[in-house]
Amino acid sequence: MKKLLMIPAAMLLGTAAAAPKISAQSIIVNPAQPDLSVSVRVDKDTTGNANPTYRVGENIRISTSVNRDAYVYLFNVDATGEVTQILPNRLGGENFVKANTTAVFPAPDATFTFTVGNDTGLNKVLALASLTPLNLDQLSSFKTQQDQFATVNARGQQQLAQALSIVVNPLPQNSWVSDTAFFNVTARTPITTGGLFVGTNVPDATVFLNGQRLGSADSTFSNIRPGTYPVRVQAPGFADYNTSVTIQAGSTTNLNVDFQAVAVVTPAPQSSTPVLDLFRNLLGAALGVPLQDPARSAYDQKVRDLQGQGYRLQQTRNVAGGYEGLFVKGATTATVTVTLGSNRTVNVQVTENTVYRY
């Protein structure tokens, strides 16, 4: 267990009149507002106005800059109150920063990384800049020659602020300044799947993803592996809606389907009994009116054939001399054209088209 720095109350009282301000937000503040300025940032927030989130074990870089040549000291206070001195250290982190330049820890060419610890919650990084080197012997020290980071004897921002107040109190008030950056630490729980929400403007719609039925629309479907998939949405009385979506880990993709009505003509039932068809044709010939339409009979038979193969009739329309139908089965569409030729011959043409999505 680390030792805690005990600061005599008399010492604090004796310097109260000139002591720096201790702030819950900035930890320690110079009330004189000197012309020296310092800024500290974490790599996920270059503005200093946000409160970014890092996961346990994630790499982090901390940068600092000053408007005048100064010595910069960096401390991190984690969610449990543990204090880490980031600069100076023995890993090559130089704490003398030239005016209007930015020092980054670890540096881009460093052979090591700085990772977020296991304690989740709010972290604070305090930067303290001084025109002259500071004596931190009462606050931190390298215990052995092998230590890369100094051991800090204070715990929590209150003790750190009190200790730093003692360090800077003898200095001219215009010779030091501080700044603070914040970031959250969350548990390392990798999210490897995403979600899909499908909304529609009609009831009873069904969603298919990559050929598999997901369920009813107007729902969120979870635990989908990242990737790009074909999507088909079906609703009674409407043409199928086909598209593709990209699923990303940790997020939900929104898909809104606005179905447009399609007139679906249901074929009138026709008898396929040869005897009845013969009587119809004979009666039509006697009256001079063909009651049995060979093109319609052939078309109706083709409808039944394709439905038996798993196709779904989507639309029927009249064309010159006959009928045309649109059928759908999965990613395949079929167009059937049946026309009546000379001498009452029936011409049947079937065209299939399959759309592959990659």
C-alpha positions as CSV (number, residue, x, y, z in Angstrom):
1,M,0.0,0.0,0.0
2,K,1.3,3.4,-0.9
3,K,2.1,5.9,1.9
4,L,-0.2,8.9,2.1
5,L,1.3,12.4,2.3
6,M,0.4,14.0,5.6
7,I,0.5,17.8,5.4
8,P,0.5,19.7,8.7
9,A,-2.6,21.8,9.2
10,A,-0.4,24.7,10.5
11,M,1.5,24.8,7.2
12,L,-1.7,25.0,5.3
13,L,-3.1,27.8,7.5
14,G,0.1,29.7,7.4
15,T,0.0,30.0,3.7
16,A,-3.8,30.4,3.2
17,A,-3.6,34.0,2.2
18,A,-1.4,33.4,-0.8
19,A,-2.3,29.7,-1.4
20,P,-3.5,28.6,-4.8
21,K,-7.1,27.8,-5.2
22,I,-8.2,24.2,-5.0
23,S,-11.0,23.5,-7.5
24,A,-13.1,20.3,-7.8
25,Q,-12.9,20.7,-11.5
26,S,-9.3,21.7,-12.1
27,I,-7.7,20.4,-8.9
28,I,-5.4,23.4,-8.5
29,V,-5.7,26.9,-10.0
30,N,-3.5,29.9,-9.9
31,P,-5.8,32.9,-8.8
32,A,-3.3,35.4,-10.4
33,Q,-4.2,34.4,-14.0
34,P,-0.6,34.7,-15.3
35,D,0.4,35.2,-18.9
36,L,1.8,31.7,-18.9
37,S,-0.7,29.2,-20.2
38,V,-0.7,25.4,-20.5
39,S,-3.1,23.0,-22.1
40,V,-3.4,19.2,-21.7
41,R,-5.4,16.9,-24.0
42,V,-6.1,13.2,-24.5
43,D,-5.9,11.8,-28.0
44,K,-9.7,11.2,-28.3
45,D,-10.4,14.8,-27.6
46,T,-8.2,17.4,-29.1
47,T,-10.6,20.3,-28.1
48,G,-10.4,19.8,-24.4
49,N,-14.1,20.3,-24.1
50,A,-15.3,16.7,-24.2
51,N,-15.2,13.7,-21.9
52,P,-14.1,10.8,-24.1
53,T,-14.3,7.2,-23.2
54,Y,-11.5,4.6,-23.2
55,R,-11.8,0.9,-22.5
56,V,-9.6,-0.9,-20.0
57,G,-6.3,-1.8,-21.7
58,E,-6.8,0.7,-24.5
59,N,-3.8,2.8,-25.6
60,I,-3.9,6.5,-24.8
61,R,-1.7,9.4,-25.7
62,I,-1.5,12.6,-23.7
63,S,-0.3,15.9,-25.2
64,T,0.6,19.2,-23.6
65,S,1.6,22.6,-25.0
66,V,2.7,26.0,-23.5
67,N,2.9,29.5,-24.8
68,R,6.3,30.1,-23.1
69,D,9.2,27.8,-22.4
70,A,8.3,25.9,-19.3
71,Y,8.6,22.7,-17.3
72,V,5.5,20.7,-17.5
73,Y,4.5,18.1,-14.9
74,L,1.7,15.6,-15.7
75,F,-0.3,13.6,-13.1
76,N,-3.2,11.2,-13.6
77,V,-5.8,10.7,-10.9
78,D,-7.9,7.6,-11.6
79,A,-11.4,6.7,-10.4
80,T,-10.1,5.1,-7.2
81,G,-7.9,8.1,-6.3
82,E,-4.6,6.5,-7.4
83,V,-2.2,9.1,-8.6
84,T,0.4,8.4,-11.4
85,Q,3.1,10.8,-12.3
86,I,3.3,10.7,-16.1
87,L,5.9,13.4,-16.6
88,P,8.8,13.5,-15.8
89,N,9.7,9.8,-16.2
90,R,12.6,7.6,-17.2
91,L,11.1,6.4,-20.5
92,G,12.3,9.4,-22.4
93,G,9.4,11.7,-21.6
94,E,11.0,15.1,-21.6
95,N,9.1,17.6,-19.4
96,F,10.8,20.8,-20.6
97,V,8.5,22.0,-23.4
98,K,9.4,24.8,-25.8
99,A,7.0,27.7,-26.4
100,N,4.2,27.1,-28.9
101,T,5.2,23.4,-29.3
102,T,3.3,20.3,-28.3
103,A,4.9,17.4,-26.4
104,V,3.1,14.0,-26.7
105,F,3.4,11.1,-24.3
106,P,4.2,8.5,-25.5
107,A,6.0,10.2,-28.4
108,P,5.0,8.9,-31.9
109,D,8.4,7.2,-32.2
110,A,8.4,5.7,-28.7
111,T,9.0,2.0,-28.3
112,F,6.4,1.7,-25.6
113,T,2.7,2.4,-25.1
114,F,0.7,3.9,-22.3
115,T,-2.5,1.9,-21.5
116,V,-5.6,2.6,-19.5
117,G,-5.8,0.8,-16.2
118,N,-8.4,-1.5,-14.7
119,D,-10.2,1.0,-12.5
120,T,-13.3,2.2,-14.3
121,G,-14.8,5.6,-13.9
122,L,-13.7,9.2,-14.3
123,N,-10.0,10.0,-14.7
124,K,-8.3,13.4,-14.5
125,V,-5.0,14.4,-16.0
126,L,-3.5,17.5,-14.4
127,A,-0.8,19.5,-16.2
128,L,1.2,21.9,-14.0
129,A,3.6,24.2,-15.9
130,S,6.3,26.3,-14.3
131,L,8.9,28.7,-15.6
132,T,11.5,27.1,-13.3
133,P,12.0,23.4,-12.3
134,L,9.9,22.3,-9.4
135,N,11.1,20.3,-6.4
136,L,8.7,17.4,-6.0
137,D,10.7,15.5,-3.4
138,Q,7.9,15.7,-0.9
139,L,5.3,14.5,-3.5
140,S,7.0,11.8,-5.6
141,S,10.3,10.1,-6.1
142,F,11.9,7.2,-8.0
143,K,12.4,4.5,-5.4
144,T,14.9,2.5,-7.3
145,Q,17.1,2.8,-10.3
146,Q,14.8,0.4,-12.2
147,D,11.7,2.5,-11.6
148,Q,10.4,4.0,-14.8
149,F,7.7,6.1,-13.1
150,A,8.0,8.0,-9.9
151,T,5.9,6.8,-6.9
152,V,3.4,9.5,-5.8
153,N,2.8,9.7,-2.1
154,A,-0.5,11.5,-2.4
155,R,-3.8,9.8,-3.0
156,G,-6.8,11.5,-4.5
157,Q,-7.2,14.9,-6.0
158,Q,-7.5,16.6,-2.7
159,Q,-4.2,15.4,-1.3
160,L,-2.5,16.0,-4.7
161,A,-3.8,19.6,-4.7
162,Q,-2.6,20.2,-1.2
163,A,0.8,18.8,-2.0
164,L,1.2,20.8,-5.2
165,S,0.0,24.0,-3.3
166,I,3.0,23.6,-1.0
167,V,5.3,23.1,-4.0
168,V,4.2,26.2,-5.9
169,N,3.4,28.5,-3.0
170,P,6.9,29.9,-2.7
171,L,7.0,30.8,-6.4
172,P,6.0,34.1,-7.9
173,Q,2.3,33.8,-8.8
174,N,2.9,34.7,-12.4
175,S,5.4,31.8,-12.9
176,W,3.1,28.8,-12.9
177,V,-0.3,27.7,-14.3
178,S,-2.4,24.5,-14.5
179,D,-4.9,22.7,-16.8
180,T,-6.9,19.5,-16.5
181,A,-8.3,17.0,-19.0
182,F,-10.9,14.4,-18.3
183,F,-11.7,10.9,-19.7
184,N,-13.9,8.0,-18.7
185,V,-12.7,4.4,-18.4
186,T,-15.2,1.6,-19.1
187,A,-14.9,-2.2,-18.8
188,R,-13.4,-4.0,-21.7
189,T,-16.4,-5.8,-23.1
190,P,-15.8,-6.1,-26.9
191,I,-19.0,-5.8,-29.0
192,T,-18.8,-8.1,-31.9
193,T,-22.3,-7.9,-33.3
194,G,-24.7,-5.3,-34.6
195,G,-28.4,-4.8,-35.0
196,L,-30.9,-4.0,-37.7
197,F,-34.2,-2.1,-37.3
198,V,-36.7,-2.4,-40.2
199,G,-39.7,0.0,-40.2
200,T,-42.5,-0.1,-42.7
201,N,-45.6,1.9,-43.6
202,V,-47.9,-1.2,-43.7
203,P,-48.8,-3.9,-41.2
204,D,-47.9,-7.6,-41.4
205,A,-44.6,-7.1,-43.2
206,T,-41.9,-9.8,-42.9
207,V,-38.1,-9.3,-43.0
208,F,-35.7,-11.7,-44.6
209,L,-31.9,-11.3,-44.1
210,N,-29.6,-13.2,-46.4
211,G,-32.5,-15.5,-47.3
212,Q,-33.3,-16.3,-43.7
213,R,-36.6,-15.1,-42.0
214,L,-35.9,-12.7,-39.2
215,G,-39.4,-11.9,-38.2
216,S,-42.0,-9.2,-38.3
217,A,-41.0,-5.6,-39.4
218,D,-41.1,-2.6,-37.1
219,S,-38.7,-4.5,-34.8
220,T,-35.0,-4.4,-33.9
221,F,-33.1,-7.6,-34.7
222,S,-29.9,-8.0,-32.6
223,N,-26.8,-10.2,-32.5
224,I,-26.1,-9.9,-36.3
225,R,-22.5,-10.5,-37.3
226,P,-21.0,-7.5,-39.1
227,G,-21.1,-7.6,-42.9
228,T,-23.2,-6.6,-45.9
229,Y,-26.3,-8.7,-46.5
230,P,-29.3,-8.8,-49.0
231,V,-32.6,-7.9,-47.3
232,R,-36.1,-8.7,-48.6
233,V,-39.2,-7.3,-46.9
234,Q,-42.6,-8.8,-47.9
235,A,-46.1,-7.4,-47.2
236,P,-49.4,-8.8,-48.4
237,G,-50.6,-7.0,-51.5
238,F,-47.4,-5.2,-52.2
239,A,-44.3,-5.9,-54.3
240,D,-41.3,-7.2,-52.4
241,Y,-38.8,-4.6,-51.3
242,N,-35.2,-5.8,-52.0
243,T,-32.0,-4.0,-51.0
244,S,-28.8,-4.6,-49.1
245,V,-27.7,-3.4,-45.7
246,T,-24.3,-3.2,-43.9
247,I,-24.2,-4.3,-40.3
248,Q,-21.5,-2.8,-38.1
249,A,-20.4,-4.0,-34.7
250,G,-21.8,-2.0,-31.8
251,S,-24.4,-0.1,-33.7
252,T,-27.9,-0.6,-35.2
253,T,-28.6,0.0,-38.9
254,N,-31.9,1.6,-39.7
255,L,-33.9,0.5,-42.7
256,N,-37.2,2.3,-43.5
257,V,-39.4,0.6,-46.2
258,D,-42.2,2.7,-47.8
259,F,-44.3,0.1,-49.7
260,Q,-46.0,1.3,-52.9
261,A,-49.2,-0.4,-53.8
262,V,-49.1,-2.7,-56.8
263,A,-52.3,-3.9,-58.6
264,V,-52.4,-7.6,-58.4
265,V,-54.8,-9.3,-60.7
266,T,-56.1,-12.6,-59.5
267,P,-56.8,-14.9,-62.5
268,A,-60.4,-15.9,-62.9
269,P,-60.7,-19.7,-62.2
270,Q,-60.8,-21.6,-65.4
271,S,-61.7,-25.2,-65.9
272,S,-59.0,-27.4,-67.3
273,T,-61.4,-30.3,-68.0
274,P,-61.0,-31.2,-71.6
275,V,-64.7,-32.2,-72.1
276,L,-65.9,-28.9,-70.7
277,D,-63.4,-27.0,-72.8
278,L,-64.6,-28.8,-75.9
279,F,-68.2,-27.9,-75.3
280,R,-67.2,-24.3,-74.6
281,N,-65.3,-24.1,-77.9
282,L,-68.1,-25.8,-79.8
283,L,-70.7,-23.4,-78.3
284,G,-68.4,-20.4,-79.1
285,A,-68.0,-21.5,-82.7
286,A,-71.8,-21.9,-83.1
287,L,-72.4,-18.4,-81.7
288,G,-69.4,-16.9,-83.5
289,V,-67.9,-15.8,-80.1
290,P,-64.9,-17.7,-78.7
291,L,-66.0,-18.3,-75.0
292,Q,-62.8,-20.2,-74.3
293,D,-59.7,-18.0,-74.6
294,P,-56.7,-20.3,-75.5
295,A,-54.2,-17.6,-74.4
296,R,-55.8,-17.2,-71.0
297,S,-56.0,-21.0,-70.5
298,A,-52.4,-21.4,-71.4
299,Y,-51.5,-18.4,-69.1
300,D,-53.5,-19.8,-66.2
301,Q,-51.7,-23.2,-66.6
302,K,-48.3,-21.5,-66.6
303,V,-49.3,-19.7,-63.4
304,R,-50.1,-23.0,-61.8
305,D,-46.8,-24.5,-63.0
306,L,-44.7,-21.7,-61.7
307,Q,-46.5,-21.6,-58.3
308,G,-45.8,-25.3,-58.0
309,Q,-42.1,-24.4,-58.4
310,G,-42.3,-21.9,-55.5
311,Y,-42.8,-18.7,-57.5
312,R,-45.2,-16.1,-56.3
313,L,-47.4,-14.2,-58.7
314,Q,-46.8,-10.5,-58.2
315,Q,-48.6,-8.9,-61.1
316,T,-50.7,-9.7,-64.2
317,R,-51.4,-7.3,-67.0
318,N,-52.9,-7.4,-70.5
319,V,-50.6,-7.1,-73.5
320,A,-51.4,-7.1,-77.2
321,G,-52.9,-10.5,-78.0
322,G,-52.6,-12.0,-74.6
323,Y,-51.3,-11.7,-71.0
324,E,-48.1,-11.0,-69.2
325,G,-47.2,-12.0,-65.6
326,L,-44.4,-11.1,-63.2
327,F,-43.3,-13.9,-60.7
328,V,-40.8,-13.7,-57.8
329,K,-38.9,-16.5,-56.0
330,G,-36.1,-15.2,-53.8
331,A,-33.7,-13.2,-55.8
332,T,-35.1,-14.6,-59.1
333,T,-37.9,-12.9,-61.1
334,A,-39.7,-14.5,-64.0
335,T,-41.7,-12.8,-66.7
336,V,-44.2,-15.0,-68.6
337,T,-45.8,-13.7,-71.8
338,V,-48.6,-15.7,-73.4
339,T,-50.1,-14.4,-76.7
340,L,-52.5,-15.8,-79.3
341,G,-51.0,-16.2,-82.8
342,S,-52.4,-17.0,-86.2
343,N,-54.8,-20.0,-86.5
344,R,-55.4,-19.6,-82.7
345,T,-51.8,-20.9,-81.9
346,V,-50.6,-20.0,-78.4
347,N,-47.1,-18.5,-78.0
348,V,-45.6,-18.9,-74.5
349,Q,-42.3,-17.1,-73.5
350,V,-40.7,-17.3,-70.1
351,T,-37.7,-15.0,-69.1
352,E,-35.9,-15.5,-65.8
353,N,-33.6,-13.0,-64.2
354,T,-31.5,-13.6,-61.0
355,V,-29.9,-10.7,-59.1
356,Y,-26.8,-11.5,-57.2
357,R,-25.6,-9.2,-54.4
358,Y,-22.0,-9.2,-53.2
